[in-house]
Amino acid sequence: MQIGIEPGVVVIGAGVVGLSAAIAAQARGLAVTVIEREAPAAGASAGNAGAFAFTDILPLASPGILKKAPKWLLDPLGPLSVPPSYALQIAPWMFRFWRACSAGRVAHSTTAQTALMDLSRAELEPFLAETGTLPMLRKEGNLQVYESQAELNASLPGWKAREAHGIEFRHMNAAEMAAIQPGLAPRFTHGTFTPGWYSIADPKLYTLALADHFCARGGRIERAEVSGLRPVEGGVEITTTDGRTRRVEKVVLAAGAFSHQVARTLGEAIPLETERGYNTTLPADAFDLKTQVTFGGHGFVVTRLSTGIRVGGAVELGGLKLPPNFRRSEAMLEKAKAFLPGLKPAGGVQWMGFRPSLPDSLPAIGRARATPNVVYAFGHGHLGLTQSAGTARLVADLVAGHPPAIDIVSFSPQRF
């Protein structure tokens, strides 16, 4: 150990991925500190849909999305939008996204995503048990609904791909859907139920519980904004925006949508963009929801949390600086009122968060090019909660110097 190098690991980011990784590293006997620019669960971990979407193995970048995208992009409040003021800036990312939609790349991404999903599912319940959060887990499934036989037929290739990977599901008619989820509007004539879709009671409370567990076992969470990383002999030098520096043995970069800014200081240009997600959380009695319902043709879900009924989703590729456009939340809520006629829309709280997204829909998990002492763990898009336990296992393997539990070549941060 070099003089002035702190032993152990510093994790940058106190969202669900960062804290899960910190706990996994801590369980390997490593001294771990977390540095967070705001507070635990302050970002996307606070307002996501609360789902462990292990069946969601198909990348957002796909031929199907290319067919839908032109229509969606014409609607500024639709499932996928790019604010005109951001269109030029995001053009290089969109080109990479388009390239990732080829059949061969989709097949590759699906295989890689499935491996990470399988690992994440296997790691989840032991991780929840270890952290005392297992009572927060719900196994209520997900119901994807369609407005016609044609819409169901269009989804069948995706279900065939899931079937090939052993994912259980059942196609249903309206009567069968009503037995699982009463109160759907009659416009929804078909559906597909996936029982292996889990959820958490509330994603923010879960992430805060992870922070408490981490600290109770000797971990430290410090508030600071990291402005740069620099390799030094025996470790990594961390600089924060207030001008302070420290030298540590290892660093895990899990700062969500801000990660690429820090990676840039190591000389890596990683094409991370921001899926700005919107939602409205209604009071718990707003609707008698039995399972999470996905309105795939409209790009949003309705989820039952312990703290309310959350209506949200959609993708706005608008970066980190543009102000929120809460008309998107309002548009989803208006649709939810029509789709669930008994929904009480009053008393909702709106939210917008940044979901870190890479063009091929796979996260960046692996070592930095500049130094093996920095491990990246970011870019999970809308699957950060889902893949948090699996990512934590991989990060702990890497910082402990062990072979990773699965092949991580497809997640290489240098693949672009």
Disulfide bonds with the S-S distance in Angstrom:
none
